[in-house]
Amino acid sequence: MIDAIFSRRVRDQTSAFSTILHCGVAPPTRRSHDSSILQSLLRFLPGDGDPWAGGGSKAQALLPRLRQDFRHCVADLDERCEGMPELLRSIQRCRSLRDFWHLRTAVYTQVARAHSQWEAEQRLAQLNRHFPLKPAAAGPQRPR
């Protein structure tokens, strides 16, 4: 019921959102079947300048390539396996480098279950080349 109320409100106030947020993005008239109300509303928020959050033009240009590489890593896995439909939807929905960074663990888990830990590490190494790592003073390297 709440879903219906909010989705109707989003449809009715299409122009109000773009005017209020000044982001210049016209909101969709209908919500995607796979996304929740919160996910639909988050699409209206303007991005920040953090390249890991997808605000930079370099990062935005890299997203289609990342999506393709992530799909390629799980292409040989059975789509009916537990967790695979969610993983494929997550790959499709990722909007920033940070989203893809966090999705690596799900890819690793699915590949390790289907093949082996060694194969999962090899595929993860192929994905890691897309992510810039900042050297840390002490401890392992990780994204900001």
Backbone as a chain_set.jsonl record, in Angstrom:
{"seq": "MIDAIFSRRVRDQTSAFSTILHCGVAPPTRRSHDSSILQSLLRFLPGDGDPWAGGGSKAQALLPRLRQDFRHCVADLDERCEGMPELLRSIQRCRSLRDFWHLRTAVYTQVARAHSQWEAEQRLAQLNRHFPLKPAAAGPQRPR", "coords": {"N": [[0.82, -1.179, 0.0], [1.904, 1.25, 0.845], [3.874, 1.394, -1.072], [2.319, 1.841, -3.374], [1.235, 4.362, -2.819], [3.535, 6.036, -2.641], [4.692, 5.618, -5.185], [2.695, 6.648, -6.844], [2.78, 9.283, -6.014], [5.334, 9.999, -6.875], [4.997, 9.776, -9.638], [3.061, 11.777, -10.046], [4.35, 14.139, -9.335], [6.424, 14.737, -11.111], [7.771, 16.913, -12.407], [8.272, 18.487, -10.211], [10.321, 17.292, -8.708], [12.675, 17.531, -10.307], [12.859, 20.276, -10.374], [13.137, 21.025, -7.69], [15.487, 19.703, -6.846], [17.326, 20.579, -8.657], [18.872, 19.114, -10.436], [18.669, 18.554, -13.063], [17.828, 16.208, -14.218], [15.309, 14.397, -15.563], [12.867, 12.711, -13.785], [11.92, 9.234, -13.899], [8.774, 8.163, -15.251], [7.581, 5.89, -14.415], [8.246, 3.426, -11.973], [10.908, 1.084, -11.991], [10.421, -2.427, -12.156], [12.138, -4.029, -10.646], [13.288, -2.386, -8.734], [13.262, -0.801, -5.531], [11.238, 1.6, -3.712], [12.92, 3.341, -2.323], [15.323, 3.045, -3.793], [14.457, 4.067, -6.212], [13.94, 6.736, -5.506], [16.495, 7.555, -4.772], [17.757, 7.86, -7.177], [17.219, 10.416, -7.958], [18.887, 12.099, -6.599], [21.595, 14.338, -6.823], [24.932, 13.583, -7.962], [28.064, 13.332, -6.131], [31.366, 14.868, -5.999], [33.22, 12.875, -5.677], [35.284, 10.502, -7.171], [34.947, 7.799, -6.783], [32.314, 7.587, -6.242], [31.095, 7.955, -8.603], [30.883, 10.466, -9.736], [32.771, 11.677, -11.385], [33.805, 12.297, -14.78], [35.557, 10.511, -15.976], [35.142, 8.212, -14.458], [32.456, 7.706, -15.063], [32.66, 7.118, -17.747], [33.95, 4.728, -17.613], [32.144, 2.907, -16.579], [30.378, 1.353, -18.399], [32.264, -0.436, -19.486], [33.179, -1.737, -17.165], [30.781, -2.983, -16.359], [30.443, -4.769, -18.477], [32.767, -6.37, -18.154], [32.307, -7.479, -15.611], [29.994, -8.971, -16.143], [31.086, -10.74, -17.97], [32.793, -12.215, -16.32], [31.05, -13.827, -14.904], [29.686, -15.177, -16.813], [29.758, -17.882, -17.585], [28.493, -19.203, -15.55], [25.699, -20.902, -14.074], [22.575, -19.454, -14.418], [20.474, -20.079, -12.801], [21.384, -20.751, -10.343], [21.676, -20.391, -6.772], [21.497, -17.097, -5.708], [22.494, -16.035, -8.085], [20.584, -14.687, -9.853], [20.145, -12.305, -8.38], [22.73, -11.269, -8.323], [23.205, -10.73, -11.053], [21.264, -8.773, -11.502], [22.244, -6.834, -9.788], [24.673, -6.19, -11.013], [23.691, -4.974, -13.296], [22.443, -2.732, -12.168], [24.438, -1.18, -10.957], [25.884, 1.978, -10.347], [28.192, 3.359, -9.908], [31.784, 3.463, -9.366], [32.282, 2.672, -6.782], [30.049, 1.071, -6.189], [30.537, -1.098, -7.909], [32.961, -1.936, -6.813], [32.2, -2.983, -4.309], [30.668, -5.072, -5.199], [32.376, -6.986, -6.065], [32.935, -9.001, -4.171], [30.652, -10.607, -4.195], [30.783, -11.64, -6.77], [33.188, -13.076, -6.568], [32.408, -14.999, -4.646], [30.357, -16.437, -5.989], [31.754, -17.49, -8.218], [33.711, -19.01, -6.926], [32.121, -20.923, -5.667], [31.027, -22.24, -7.897], [33.262, -23.051, -9.417], [36.287, -22.951, -8.421], [38.384, -21.828, -5.688], [40.791, -20.847, -6.609], [40.202, -20.219, -9.308], [38.338, -18.204, -8.863], [39.958, -16.257, -7.67], [41.614, -15.647, -9.834], [39.8, -14.495, -11.651], [38.929, -12.342, -10.159], [41.269, -10.867, -10.026], [41.394, -9.968, -12.649], [39.274, -8.179, -12.628], [40.09, -6.328, -10.715], [41.939, -4.654, -11.902], [40.669, -2.438, -12.866], [40.257, -0.69, -10.792], [41.456, 2.087, -9.12], [44.023, 2.188, -6.78], [44.989, 3.703, -3.803], [48.104, 4.274, -2.354], [48.69, 3.235, 0.929], [49.906, 4.4, 4.101], [50.413, 2.556, 6.115], [49.519, -0.835, 6.363], [47.099, -2.765, 4.405], [46.394, -1.971, 0.903], [43.606, -0.069, -0.117], [40.466, 1.146, -1.46], [39.539, 4.647, -1.208]], "CA": [[0.0, 0.0, 0.0], [2.821, 2.391, 0.883], [4.487, 1.419, -2.388], [1.395, 2.465, -4.324], [1.11, 5.777, -2.481], [4.754, 6.74, -3.024], [4.911, 5.588, -6.631], [1.752, 7.591, -7.419], [3.276, 10.622, -5.709], [6.479, 10.236, -7.76], [4.463, 10.008, -10.984], [2.317, 13.034, -10.089], [5.203, 15.296, -9.119], [7.61, 14.543, -11.933], [8.509, 18.155, -12.62], [8.649, 19.066, -8.925], [11.605, 16.755, -8.271], [13.795, 18.114, -11.046], [12.942, 21.677, -10.012], [13.616, 21.144, -6.315], [16.856, 19.226, -6.702], [18.179, 21.289, -9.615], [19.873, 18.2, -10.987], [18.525, 18.521, -14.504], [17.488, 14.873, -14.67], [13.867, 14.18, -15.457], [12.626, 11.428, -13.146], [11.113, 8.324, -14.706], [7.349, 8.223, -14.941], [7.221, 4.661, -13.718], [9.317, 2.777, -11.257], [11.311, -0.208, -12.511], [9.852, -3.527, -11.359], [13.147, -4.609, -9.767], [13.841, -1.459, -7.761], [12.378, -0.379, -4.451], [10.937, 3.034, -3.698], [14.126, 4.044, -1.905], [16.245, 3.077, -4.922], [13.906, 4.996, -7.204], [14.134, 8.099, -5.036], [17.924, 7.869, -4.75], [18.17, 8.241, -8.526], [17.009, 11.844, -8.134], [19.914, 12.864, -5.897], [22.765, 14.632, -7.653], [26.148, 12.912, -7.536], [29.086, 14.176, -5.531], [32.583, 14.948, -6.776], [34.07, 11.729, -5.385], [35.313, 9.634, -8.342], [34.449, 6.468, -6.431], [30.85, 7.64, -6.209], [30.609, 8.051, -9.971], [30.674, 11.848, -10.142], [33.731, 12.118, -12.382], [33.52, 11.859, -16.143], [36.363, 9.32, -16.225], [34.464, 7.079, -13.831], [31.236, 7.426, -15.813], [33.053, 6.497, -19.009], [34.43, 3.381, -17.312], [31.059, 2.045, -16.107], [29.96, 0.306, -19.344], [33.328, -1.445, -19.587], [33.112, -2.511, -15.929], [29.584, -3.824, -16.413], [30.747, -5.834, -19.431], [33.751, -7.271, -17.564], [31.656, -8.221, -14.528], [29.127, -9.988, -16.763], [31.959, -11.745, -18.574], [33.33, -13.067, -15.255], [30.041, -14.78, -14.427], [28.925, -15.63, -17.986], [29.68, -19.343, -17.684], [27.789, -19.746, -14.39], [24.283, -21.173, -14.282], [21.772, -18.34, -13.915], [19.472, -20.554, -11.846], [22.03, -21.02, -9.057], [21.277, -19.498, -5.686], [22.192, -15.822, -5.664], [22.877, -15.514, -9.407], [19.686, -13.637, -10.376], [20.405, -11.064, -7.656], [24.026, -10.761, -8.762], [23.053, -10.163, -12.39], [20.523, -7.515, -11.355], [23.145, -5.87, -9.154], [25.615, -5.743, -12.048], [22.961, -4.067, -14.167], [22.055, -1.52, -11.435], [25.573, -0.423, -10.431], [25.952, 3.33, -10.893], [29.452, 4.015, -9.569], [32.906, 2.566, -9.111], [32.118, 2.136, -5.432], [29.085, -0.03, -6.279], [31.228, -2.247, -8.49], [33.976, -2.386, -5.853], [31.547, -3.822, -3.314], [30.078, -6.229, -5.876], [33.43, -7.977, -6.33], [32.845, -10.134, -3.246], [29.585, -11.496, -4.656], [31.324, -12.336, -7.944], [34.158, -14.033, -6.04], [31.682, -16.086, -3.989], [29.666, -17.257, -6.986], [32.744, -18.226, -9.019], [34.337, -20.008, -6.054], [31.153, -22.017, -5.479], [30.834, -22.98, -9.14], [34.515, -23.606, -9.932], [37.25, -23.144, -7.336], [38.907, -20.591, -5.116], [41.847, -20.384, -7.512], [39.547, -19.586, -10.453], [37.73, -16.965, -8.373], [41.04, -15.286, -7.49], [42.065, -15.228, -11.167], [38.796, -13.591, -12.217], [38.935, -11.115, -9.362], [42.451, -10.112, -10.44], [41.033, -9.283, -13.895], [38.39, -7.059, -12.292], [40.795, -5.355, -9.875], [42.748, -3.72, -12.706], [39.868, -1.242, -13.136], [40.093, 0.13, -9.6], [42.678, 2.761, -8.675], [44.305, 2.023, -5.361], [45.862, 4.738, -3.257], [49.008, 3.635, -1.408], [48.479, 3.586, 2.334], [51.148, 4.499, 4.883], [50.572, 1.276, 6.78], [48.377, -1.718, 6.161], [46.806, -3.114, 3.011], [45.845, -0.922, 0.07], [42.158, -0.17, -0.301], [39.93, 2.402, -1.998], [39.085, 5.64, -0.24]], "C": [[0.872, 1.254, 0.0], [3.513, 2.537, -0.462], [3.605, 2.148, -3.393], [1.279, 3.966, -4.078], [2.328, 6.549, -2.958], [4.968, 6.744, -4.524], [3.944, 6.522, -7.337], [2.241, 9.011, -7.203], [4.458, 10.977, -6.62], [5.988, 10.525, -9.166], [3.798, 11.379, -11.092], [3.218, 14.252, -10.0], [6.513, 15.192, -9.888], [8.419, 15.825, -12.073], [8.971, 18.774, -11.307], [10.016, 18.579, -8.474], [12.763, 17.41, -9.011], [13.95, 19.601, -10.713], [13.557, 21.853, -8.63], [15.094, 20.784, -6.211], [17.829, 19.906, -7.651], [19.235, 20.369, -10.222], [19.736, 18.044, -12.484], [18.199, 17.154, -15.052], [15.992, 14.703, -14.493], [13.63, 12.806, -14.848], [11.767, 10.53, -14.027], [9.648, 8.408, -14.299], [6.89, 6.98, -14.211], [8.458, 4.061, -13.079], [9.643, 1.447, -11.922], [10.787, -1.308, -11.59], [10.842, -4.05, -10.325], [13.642, -3.658, -8.681], [12.793, -1.065, -6.724], [12.119, 1.121, -4.551], [12.181, 3.831, -3.32], [15.125, 4.141, -3.057], [15.761, 4.041, -5.994], [14.14, 6.439, -6.79], [15.602, 8.504, -5.02], [18.441, 8.268, -6.129], [18.04, 9.741, -8.768], [18.103, 12.679, -7.492], [21.087, 13.143, -6.825], [23.998, 13.944, -7.087], [27.128, 13.874, -6.902], [30.346, 14.12, -6.383], [33.542, 13.793, -6.561], [34.102, 10.791, -6.588], [34.825, 8.233, -8.036], [32.934, 6.453, -6.394], [30.27, 7.83, -7.604], [30.413, 9.467, -10.466], [31.603, 12.297, -11.244], [33.408, 11.567, -13.757], [34.336, 10.627, -16.512], [35.675, 8.085, -15.681], [33.207, 6.706, -14.608], [31.559, 6.748, -17.138], [33.486, 5.051, -18.798], [33.301, 2.415, -16.974], [30.593, 1.007, -17.13], [30.995, -0.812, -19.49], [33.339, -2.342, -18.343], [31.933, -3.475, -15.951], [29.82, -5.014, -17.335], [31.718, -6.85, -18.824], [33.154, -8.094, -16.419], [30.745, -9.309, -15.092], [29.963, -11.108, -17.36], [32.498, -12.713, -17.514], [32.331, -14.117, -14.779], [29.239, -15.385, -15.579], [28.765, -17.142, -18.042], [28.95, -19.991, -16.508], [26.307, -19.916, -14.705], [23.451, -20.07, -13.641], [20.726, -18.77, -12.894], [20.073, -20.874, -10.48], [21.57, -20.005, -8.024], [22.138, -18.239, -5.698], [22.55, -15.238, -7.027], [21.906, -14.476, -9.964], [19.918, -12.284, -9.693], [21.716, -10.432, -8.098], [23.914, -10.099, -10.135], [22.275, -8.848, -12.349], [21.419, -6.434, -10.746], [24.165, -5.331, -10.155], [24.932, -4.728, -12.955], [22.68, -2.726, -13.482], [23.225, -0.657, -10.98], [25.697, 0.912, -11.144], [27.266, 4.032, -10.597], [30.544, 2.974, -9.39], [32.778, 1.916, -7.735], [31.136, 0.968, -5.426], [29.755, -1.279, -6.841], [32.283, -2.803, -7.537], [33.356, -3.333, -4.827], [30.93, -5.076, -3.923], [31.106, -7.331, -6.154], [33.317, -9.196, -5.42], [31.765, -11.116, -3.668], [30.041, -12.294, -5.881], [32.304, -13.419, -7.489], [33.436, -15.244, -5.445], [31.017, -17.006, -5.007], [30.646, -18.093, -7.812], [33.403, -19.31, -8.174], [33.401, -21.19, -5.812], [31.029, -22.878, -6.725], [32.106, -23.67, -9.622], [35.469, -23.925, -8.786], [37.714, -21.787, -6.821], [39.975, -20.003, -6.035], [41.247, -19.64, -8.709], [38.916, -18.247, -10.05], [38.789, -15.885, -8.186], [41.55, -14.77, -8.833], [41.09, -14.224, -11.778], [38.748, -12.275, -11.458], [40.144, -10.249, -9.719], [42.18, -9.364, -11.746], [40.161, -8.064, -13.613], [39.127, -5.957, -11.538], [41.606, -4.343, -10.677], [42.0, -2.433, -13.016], [39.843, -0.253, -11.972], [41.413, 0.756, -9.167], [42.848, 2.6, -7.174], [45.284, 3.091, -4.918], [46.791, 4.075, -2.238], [48.771, 4.152, 0.01], [49.823, 3.602, 3.051], [51.436, 3.156, 5.567], [49.324, 0.443, 6.512], [48.112, -1.968, 4.668], [46.226, -1.932, 2.239], [44.361, -1.159, -0.109], [41.655, 1.166, -0.866], [39.507, 3.333, -0.899], [37.623, 5.521, 0.032]], "O": [[0.617, 2.2, -0.746], [3.72, 3.65, -0.946], [4.086, 2.973, -4.169], [1.229, 4.75, -5.025], [2.194, 7.59, -3.601], [5.382, 7.757, -5.088], [4.316, 7.139, -8.336], [2.135, 9.851, -8.096], [4.573, 12.113, -7.081], [6.506, 11.426, -9.827], [3.948, 12.066, -12.103], [2.879, 15.304, -10.541], [7.578, 15.523, -9.368], [9.634, 15.813, -11.874], [9.958, 19.509, -11.286], [10.795, 19.353, -7.917], [13.744, 17.805, -8.381], [15.061, 20.13, -10.765], [14.398, 22.728, -8.425], [15.862, 21.489, -5.557], [19.041, 19.813, -7.459], [20.359, 20.795, -10.489], [20.609, 17.455, -13.12], [18.285, 16.953, -16.263], [15.472, 14.851, -13.388], [14.157, 11.819, -15.361], [10.967, 11.027, -14.82], [9.327, 8.689, -13.144], [5.911, 7.019, -13.466], [9.569, 4.182, -13.594], [8.735, 0.75, -12.375], [10.722, -1.124, -10.374], [10.437, -4.471, -9.241], [14.36, -4.093, -7.78], [11.598, -1.007, -7.014], [12.713, 1.815, -5.377], [12.467, 4.867, -3.919], [15.711, 5.201, -3.279], [16.559, 4.747, -6.61], [14.497, 7.275, -7.619], [15.922, 9.673, -5.232], [19.463, 8.947, -6.231], [18.672, 10.282, -9.675], [18.236, 13.861, -7.811], [21.523, 12.246, -7.547], [24.102, 13.743, -5.877], [27.043, 15.085, -7.105], [30.39, 13.4, -7.38], [34.586, 13.739, -7.21], [33.045, 10.315, -7.003], [34.337, 7.541, -8.93], [32.33, 5.386, -6.506], [29.049, 7.862, -7.756], [29.824, 9.659, -11.53], [31.264, 13.221, -11.984], [32.809, 10.5, -13.884], [33.867, 9.784, -17.276], [35.622, 7.045, -16.338], [32.92, 5.523, -14.794], [30.803, 5.893, -17.598], [33.395, 4.238, -19.717], [33.49, 1.204, -17.077], [30.424, -0.152, -16.752], [30.642, -1.986, -19.603], [33.49, -3.559, -18.453], [32.075, -4.647, -15.601], [29.44, -6.139, -17.011], [31.517, -8.056, -18.963], [33.464, -9.276, -16.279], [30.722, -10.432, -14.587], [29.601, -12.281, -17.27], [32.643, -13.905, -17.785], [32.727, -15.181, -14.303], [28.221, -16.037, -15.346], [27.735, -17.634, -18.503], [28.805, -21.213, -16.477], [25.737, -19.169, -15.501], [23.605, -19.783, -12.454], [20.154, -17.93, -12.199], [19.344, -21.231, -9.554], [21.131, -18.905, -8.361], [23.367, -18.318, -5.697], [22.879, -14.056, -7.115], [22.355, -13.465, -10.504], [19.89, -11.242, -10.349], [21.811, -9.213, -8.234], [24.471, -9.023, -10.351], [22.597, -7.913, -13.082], [21.359, -5.269, -11.139], [24.48, -4.141, -10.139], [25.541, -3.728, -13.337], [22.677, -1.688, -14.144], [23.017, 0.509, -10.643], [25.627, 0.987, -12.37], [27.448, 5.185, -10.991], [30.278, 1.777, -9.277], [33.126, 0.749, -7.555], [31.363, -0.023, -4.732], [29.571, -2.38, -6.322], [32.475, -4.017, -7.467], [33.935, -4.374, -4.516], [30.695, -6.05, -3.208], [30.741, -8.47, -6.444], [33.58, -10.316, -5.86], [31.935, -12.326, -3.519], [29.725, -13.476, -6.013], [32.251, -14.55, -7.972], [33.813, -16.385, -5.711], [31.109, -18.228, -4.89], [30.393, -19.268, -8.074], [33.629, -20.417, -8.662], [33.849, -22.335, -5.76], [30.937, -24.102, -6.631], [32.036, -24.765, -10.18], [35.461, -25.033, -8.249], [37.47, -20.748, -7.435], [40.044, -18.787, -6.211], [41.72, -18.567, -9.08], [38.959, -17.28, -10.81], [38.548, -14.722, -8.508], [41.882, -13.591, -8.961], [41.508, -13.221, -12.356], [38.548, -11.215, -12.052], [40.046, -9.022, -9.714], [42.675, -8.253, -11.937], [40.291, -7.036, -14.278], [38.819, -4.777, -11.707], [41.926, -3.272, -10.163], [42.619, -1.437, -13.389], [39.45, 0.9, -12.149], [42.377, 0.046, -8.88], [41.924, 2.847, -6.4], [46.287, 3.347, -5.585], [46.312, 3.38, -1.342], [48.667, 5.357, 0.241], [50.759, 2.906, 2.656], [52.576, 2.692, 5.586], [48.213, 0.969, 6.445], [48.812, -1.448, 3.799], [45.647, -1.015, 2.821], [43.91, -2.297, -0.237], [42.335, 2.187, -0.762], [39.159, 2.903, 0.201], [37.079, 6.287, 0.827]]}, "num_chains": 1, "name": "protein.A"}
